[in-house]
Amino acid sequence: MTPAARPPSSRPPVSRPAGGRTIPRPSTPAAAAAEAARFAERARQRRRTRWIRTGIGVLVAAVVLAAGWVVLFSDVLAVRSVQIAGVKRLSVGQVERVAQVPEGEPLARLDTAAIAARVRTLPQVADVDVSRKFPSTVKISVTERTPVAVLDTPEGRRLVDAEGVAFAPAGDAAKRFLLVKSSNSALTPADLKAIQAVVAALPETIREKVESVQADTTADLTVSLDGGREIVWGAPDQTEFKVRVLDVLWREKSTRGAKRYDVSVPEAPTVKR
């Protein structure tokens, strides 16, 4: 049977060169118009994207500026209350009066360092931390000095901390701490710290018997023990040497229980029974 004849194709013939590659047909006017329309639409889309990005940038900048104004200049986040923590001997009112926290000041612009410096002028304050608690509170955390000794001078009795700072009237607390007696009201924190170091260096069996230290100057320390005994220490130097000499005298049978031990010149100590 003879194959049925195929109807003629409406598409133009495609020429095939000897190499076998197909040569594309020239585009029609309709295809060119469609391509131009697609190009124009892509251009419009790019312009829209740029405008959207620009608008978002402007909006973000406006939000940042508005937030900055609220934080730095408005009264929305301004100081409305002050919180005091850590006070024992001091009162909240004392700290508030010295701190002088400016009410109504925006928290972000508050000079916390200046507030802390004012609070540190209180003798009872060893350290202070000032912090912001948004939206409207300033917190002042105070570390008060801890007494370890009492200084007894013609001007009265005052509590002394480990740094040698006399910071407050002693009152009845004197019985609980090392008592430093002196006719000199001008003893410095360094002097008082040196006196404390001498007592701390004593052997424990002697240190637990200490009742007071007489110190008109730091060059003539005398440690008074219970039972009326005393140790003439002299200047607060050669501490380790003096402690060794004192420990030998304290334990030695011939000098044990003496009323007076003089180690101010440790190379030539004396004992008075």
Helices and strands as residue ranges (DSSP letters): H 29-72, E 81-85, H 92-99, G 107-109, H 112-119, E 125-133, E 137-144, E 147-153, E 156-161, E 166-169, G 171-176, E 178-181, H 189-201, H 204-207, E 210-214, E 221-225, G 226-228, E 230-234, H 239-251, E 260-262, E 270-272
